[in-house]
């Protein structure tokens, strides 16, 4: 018994470290999405969506077969139900919109608007399910809306496309909806849901694309864009997020909007506009304060809970 008690804390600590590393790895993988997309010369966005979604869905399916086995994988898909289908639809539309938005606006605009998803999720949960939202969260939501408004205002001045910023907002709302659905149905496994979402995006893009033929260099980047950036990133996140508190996972995942614009600036010379920097800074600071405050409250709640 003494040996088991000695091993358990080390095992828990090892799982915690692994979870943090996996979530950080996912955020870093996702942060290269805009950079990889800028290497792809294929002009048809739906052709890019098709190949990216195909490689991502294939990777995720193979990952589940390797990790869970064929029978368990089939059971996971059957157990998703309507909540899983809702998450799949949100993710399929959002991942497609990301590719299309990249043709109309800057990577910084998309990623920094996306960073507001956790706070938009809180607002959506209040509107739909009447979940209680504390004053600190309302202040953070107001700050985020103000920051996003500053960023989107660049599209009204003609500096960036309103279509691109509109799609970035759509992505944020859809991710927020997926967060709310997952929160209210914790029994739903995210891996089959996102796999189904990428498969749905692939099928839709097949009918919407002008042709599926791509140049060999583009095919290489599409494999990176789909299997590595999207597929591997999702696999790491859904695995690691189960090993750490939700607030910490959200905090670590903010590496994506922080690093994404930096890679595009260093590699492609795409400098963020002043309004993007100002609005993005407001969004990021509001999100950071909110997550740290939420993490602190969770720790205090755990400490005050009597142990059995």
N, C-alpha and C positions, 0 to 999 in steps of 0.2 A: 504493500500500500504506500509506503514512504517513497518507493521508487516511482510509482505512478504519479504521486503528487508532485514530485520533483520534475518529472518530464513534462507534465501538462502546461505549466507556465511557459517553458521554453518553446513548446509546440505552438501555443497561442501567439507568442511573440514572433515566431518564425512565420506563421500565417499572416500576421499583421504586416510584417515587413514585405512579404511576398505580395500582399494585396496592394500596398502603396507603390511598389515597383511596377506592378502590372498596370495600374491605373495611370501612373506617370508615363509608362511606355506607350499606352494607348493615346494619351494626349500628345505625346511627341510624334507618334505616327500620324495622327490626324493633322497636326500642325503643318505637315509637308503637303497637304492636299492642294492648296493654291499654287505652290511652287511646282509640283508635278504637272498640274493642269496647264500651266504656262508653257511647258515643253511640248505639249500636244498641238500639232498643226492642223488636225482635222477640223474643218469649219462647221460641220453639222453637229450641234450640241447633242441631238438625240442619238447619233451614232456613238458619241462618247459615252452617253448614259447607258446604251446597250452593252458595250464591252465592259465598262466599269462594273455595272451591276452583275453581268454574267460571271466575271472573275471573282467578285465579292461573294456572290451566292455560292459558287463552287467551293471557294475556300471555307466558308462557314459550314457548308454541308459536310465537307471532308473533316473539318475540325470536330463536329458533333459525332460523326461516325467513329473517329479515332478516340475521342474522349468518353463517349457514352455507349458506343456499340450500336449496331443496326436496330435491334428491337427497342432499346431505350430511346433512340432518336425518333422512331415512329411514334412511340407513346408520347413524347414531348410535343410533337406536332399535333397529335389528336387532342391533347389536354389544353391547348391554347384557348379554344373557345372564342367567343366574340371579343373579349378583351385583347387576346393575342392578335386577332384580325385587325382590331382598331389600331394597335401599336404598329402592325405591319403596314397598314395604309398610311399612317402618319410618316413612318420612316421612308417608305417607298417614294412618296411625293416629295418629302424634304430632300432626300439624296439626289433626286432628279432636278429639283429646283436649284440645288447648289451648283450643279454643272452649268445650267442655263444662266444663272446669275453671274457666274464668272465671266461670261461674255459681255456683260453690261456694266459691271461696277468693279470696284477694287476688292482685293482679297481682304484688306483691313476692314472695310465696311461690313462685309459679310460675317467675318469671324467675330468682330466686336459686338455686332448686333446679336449674334447667336449667343454670346456670353451671357446675355440677359435672360436666357431660357428659364433658369431656376426661379427667378423672381416673377416672370410672366406666368409660370406654373402656379405659383402661390396666388396670383390674381385670378387665374382661371379656376382654381379649386374653390376660391371664395365665391365666384360668380355662379358656378355650376352646382357645387355641393355644399355651399355655405360653410366651408371650413373657416374656423376662427383664424384671423390674421392679426398679429399683435402690432402695436404702434411702430416698433422698430422696422418691421417688414414693410408696413405701409410707407414709411419714410424712404426706405430703400427702393420700393417700387416707383415712387414719385421721382426719385433721383434718376433711376434707370430710364423712365419714360422721357425725362428731360434730356438725358444724354443721347438717347436714340433719336429724339427730335432734332437735336443739333446735327447729328450725323446725316439724317435723312434730308435735312434742309439743303444740303449741297446738291441734291438732285433737282430741287426747284430752281436753283441758280444756273443749271446747265452744266455743272462741273462733273457730275456723274449721271447715269441714267436712272430715272424714276422706276423703270422696270426692274433694274438690278436691285435697288434698295427695297422695292416692294417685295421681290422674291426673298430677299434676306429676312424681311419681317415675317413673311409666310413661313419660312423655315423655322424661325424662332417660335412662332405660334404652334406649329405642328410638333416640334420637339417638346414644347411645354405640355401639349395635350398628351403626348406619349408618356411624359413624366407623371402626369395626373392619373392616367389610366393604370400605369404600373403601380403607383402608390396605393390605389384603391383595390388592386388585384395582385397582391404580392405572390400569390400562388402561380402566376404565369411566368414561365421561364423566358427571358428576353432573347436568348440565342436563336431558337426557332422562329420567333416573331420577326427579328431583324433579317434572318435568312429569307423568310417568306417575303418581306418587304422588298429586298433587293431583287428577288425573282419576279415579283410583280412589276417593278420598275423596268426590268429587262424585257418582259413581254410587251409592256406598253411602248417602250422605245423601239422595239422591233417593227411595230406598225407605224410609228411616227417618223422614223429616220428616213433620210433620202437614199440610203444605201449603206451596207455594212462593211464594204471594203475599206481597209485602212492601210497606210504605208507601214513597212516593217519597223522603222524607228518609233512611229506612233503606237504600234502594237506593244512594244516593250514598255513604253510609259503607261499605256492603258493597263497592263498587268500590274505595274507598280501602283497605279491609281486605284485599281479595284481590289486586288488580292492583299496587297501590303497596307496601303493607306486606309482603305475602308474595312476590308475583311479582317485582317490581323488586328487592326485597332479595336474593332468591335469585340473580337474574341478575347483580347487582353482585358478590355474594360469590363465585360459581363462576368469574367472570371475573377478579376481582382476586386470589383465593387462589392462582392459578397463577403469579402474578408475584412473590410474596414467600414467604419461608420459612414453613413450617407453624406454627412456634412464634409467629412474629410475627403471622400471621393470627389465631391463637387469642387472642393478647394484645389485638389491636385489637378483636376481636369482643366482648370483655368490656364494651365500651361499652353493649351492649344491656342486660344485667342491672343496670348502674349507672344508666343514664338512664331505663329503663322505669318503675321505681317513682317516680322524681322527677316525670315528666310526669303520671302519674296523681294524685300528691299535689297538684301545683300546679294542675291543671285540674279534677280531680274531687273533691279533698279526701279521697282515700283514704289515710289515714295508716298506714304499716306498723306492725304490732304489735311490742312490745319483743322478743319471742322471734324474730320475723322479722329484726329489725335485728341482734340478737346472732348468731344462727345464720348469717345472710347474710354478716355481716362475717367470720366464721370461714371460710366457704366461699370468699369472694372473696380474702381474704389468702392462703389456702392455694393457690388456683389461680394467683394472681399470682406468688407465690414459685416455684411449680413451673414456670410458663411461662418466667419470666425465667432460671431455672436451666437449663432445657432449651435456651433460645436461646443462653446463654453457652457451654454444652457444644458446641452445633453450630458456633458461631463458632470455638472452639478447635480443633475437629476439622478445619474447613476450612483454618485457618491452618497446621496441622501436616501437611496433605496436600501432598506435593510437586507443583509445577506442571509440566506437560509442556513 
